């Protein structure tokens, strides 16, 4: 989902991306199952939620700044191991020069 507003010289966009992955697996190969800690069934899960805010605006004459910031949360569990929760934040700034 994305929503944006803007004019000729500036724009603002907010975007949200969600993904969910759930799977059940049965591992029958003895060597592979031994590495994972026994025979299946195994529950695998990954849920991700990412928010991005992007802004483009003039700084001075003929120079435009493009700013982007994001915040991501992710829950990840593979082969019945403990669930891991991640938070990732970041951003970028780019300058464009026109003639």
C-alpha positions, 0 to 999 in steps of 0.5 A: 500500500502506498500513498503520496502527495506532491506538486511539481517541485516536491513530493511525499510518499508513505509506503507499507509492505507486509508479507507473511510466510508460513509452512509446515515441512516433514523431513524424512532424510536421516542425516538432514533431520539429525542436523536439524535435531530430529525428524519433522514436522517442522513449522517455519514462519516469517512475518515482515512489516516495512514502512518507508517514508520518502520525501523529495524537495528543493534545497536551493536553486537547481539542487533537489534532495531525495530523502528516504527512511524505513522501519522494518520489523520481522519475526522469523522461525525456522525448523522449530528453533526459537523465534527471532525478532528483528528491527531494522531502521535506515535511510538515505539522502541523495542530492540531484543537480539540474541545469 
